[in-house]
Amino acid sequence: MAHNKNIVHIHWKGPYTLEQISSYTDSEDEYLSAAGLYQVYGKYLSYNIDGLLYIGMTIREGSKRIPEHNWISGTDYIKQVSDPGNIQIYYGLLHVDKKTDFQLDLIKKCESLLIFSHKPILNIQEKNNMPEADDLIIYNWNDYRNLMPEVSTLRWSNVYWKDEIFKNNYKMLSS
């Protein structure tokens, strides 16, 4: 079975405050004016430890999508954050190898893999779902903060254990 690898490099920038993102204008920052992924950090109420709260994606400008969460008021998220005034956001732009077409499906797969592998406390829907991507490799660059520098469905998926060629070519150490 041949495996086609989708290699995605995510260049992260941050931290941004909610105020910076809310007052953003198009000419200020190339990151926030593009589609991408974002990480939200803050203190979770139950633990009162600063950590990764949420990973999200947008196909619109990040400066428009992120404030829609109403992190400071108006959502259930805020009830779980002990210091909403000190939330930090990191925004990531995706760069793909020349063989890969950038598609909405790919950005969703990247979000799913990052959520599955890092388990942010406020991501409920994707946290326990195995990513559906075939061979997706994500390299995180620059200000990726608490994310692993590399994640892949080769590690976070059961694809290879379904692959008879892999099973036939590699023996178990206990054999």
C-alpha positions in Angstrom: 0.0 0.0 0.0 1.5 3.3 -1.0 1.2 6.2 1.4 0.9 9.7 0.1 2.2 12.2 2.7 0.7 15.6 3.1 3.4 17.7 4.8 2.2 20.9 6.3 4.4 23.6 7.9 2.6 25.8 10.3 4.3 29.1 11.1 3.0 30.4 14.4 3.1 34.0 15.6 2.2 35.4 19.0 1.3 36.0 21.6 -1.6 38.3 20.8 -4.0 39.7 23.3 -7.7 39.8 22.7 -7.5 43.6 22.6 -4.8 43.5 19.9 -6.9 41.2 17.7 -10.1 43.2 18.3 -8.4 46.4 17.2 -6.5 44.9 14.3 -6.6 46.6 10.9 -5.8 44.8 7.6 -2.5 46.5 7.0 -1.0 45.7 10.4 -0.4 41.9 10.3 -0.2 39.4 7.5 -0.9 36.6 9.8 -4.3 37.8 11.1 -5.5 38.7 7.7 -5.3 35.1 6.4 -7.0 31.8 6.9 -5.3 29.7 9.5 -5.3 28.0 12.9 -5.1 29.5 16.4 -4.2 28.4 19.9 -5.7 30.0 23.0 -3.9 30.0 26.3 -5.1 31.1 29.7 -5.9 29.9 33.2 -8.5 27.1 33.4 -10.7 27.7 36.4 -10.4 24.2 37.9 -6.6 24.1 37.8 -5.7 27.8 37.8 -2.6 26.9 35.7 -1.8 28.8 32.5 -2.0 26.3 29.6 -3.5 25.4 26.3 -7.3 26.0 26.4 -8.4 25.7 22.8 -7.3 25.1 19.2 -9.4 26.5 16.4 -9.4 27.1 12.7 -10.8 29.7 10.3 -11.0 30.1 6.6 -11.7 33.8 7.1 -9.4 36.3 8.6 -8.3 35.4 12.1 -9.0 38.9 13.3 -12.7 38.3 12.5 -13.1 34.8 13.7 -11.3 34.8 17.1 -13.4 37.6 18.6 -16.6 35.7 17.7 -15.8 33.3 20.6 -16.5 36.2 23.1 -13.7 35.0 25.3 -14.2 37.9 27.7 -18.0 37.7 28.0 -21.0 35.9 26.7 -20.0 32.3 26.3 -19.7 29.1 28.3 -15.9 29.3 27.7 -15.5 32.3 29.9 -17.1 30.5 32.8 -14.2 28.1 32.7 -11.4 30.6 32.5 -10.2 32.2 35.8 -8.5 35.3 34.3 -10.1 36.2 30.9 -8.2 39.5 30.7 -4.9 37.6 30.3 -5.8 35.2 27.5 -3.0 34.8 24.9 -3.5 33.8 21.3 -1.1 32.4 18.8 -2.0 32.4 15.1 -0.6 30.0 12.6 -0.3 30.1 8.8 -0.2 26.9 6.9 2.4 26.2 4.2 2.1 23.0 2.2 4.6 21.2 0.0 4.3 21.8 -3.8 2.5 18.4 -4.3 -0.3 19.3 -1.9 -3.3 21.4 -2.8 -4.4 23.8 -0.1 -8.0 22.9 0.7 -10.5 23.5 3.4 -10.4 19.7 4.0 -6.6 19.9 4.7 -7.0 22.8 7.3 -9.8 20.8 9.0 -7.5 17.7 9.2 -4.7 19.8 10.6 -7.0 21.2 13.3 -8.3 17.7 14.1 -4.8 16.2 14.5 -3.6 19.1 16.6 -6.6 18.8 18.9 -6.4 15.0 19.1 -2.7 15.0 19.9 -2.7 17.9 22.4 -6.1 17.6 24.0 -6.9 21.3 24.8 -9.3 21.4 27.8 -12.0 23.4 26.0 -12.1 21.5 22.7 -14.8 19.0 23.2 -15.8 17.8 19.8 -12.5 16.7 18.3 -10.6 15.7 21.4 -11.4 12.0 21.3 -11.9 11.5 17.6 -9.0 9.8 15.7 -8.0 12.1 12.8 -9.3 10.8 9.5 -6.3 12.0 7.5 -4.1 9.5 5.8 -0.4 10.4 6.1 -0.5 13.9 7.5 2.7 15.4 9.0 2.6 18.8 10.7 5.7 20.7 11.5 5.2 23.6 13.9 7.6 26.5 13.6 8.4 29.8 15.4 6.1 30.7 18.3 4.3 27.3 18.7 4.4 27.6 22.5 3.2 24.3 24.1 2.6 22.4 20.9 4.8 19.5 19.9 7.2 20.6 17.2 6.0 17.7 15.0 2.8 15.7 15.0 1.6 13.2 12.5 -1.1 10.7 11.8 1.7 8.2 11.5 2.0 8.5 15.3 -1.5 9.5 16.3 -3.6 7.2 14.2 -4.1 3.5 13.8 -3.7 3.5 10.0 -0.5 1.4 10.0 -1.9 -1.3 12.2 -4.6 -1.8 9.6 -2.0 -2.0 6.9 -1.2 -5.6 6.2 2.1 -4.7 4.4 3.3 -2.9 7.6 2.4 -5.9 9.7 4.1 -8.3 7.3 7.3 -6.2 7.0 7.8 -5.5 10.7 7.8 -8.1 13.4 6.9 -7.4 17.0 9.8 -7.3 19.4 8.3 -10.0 21.5 8.2 -12.4 18.5 
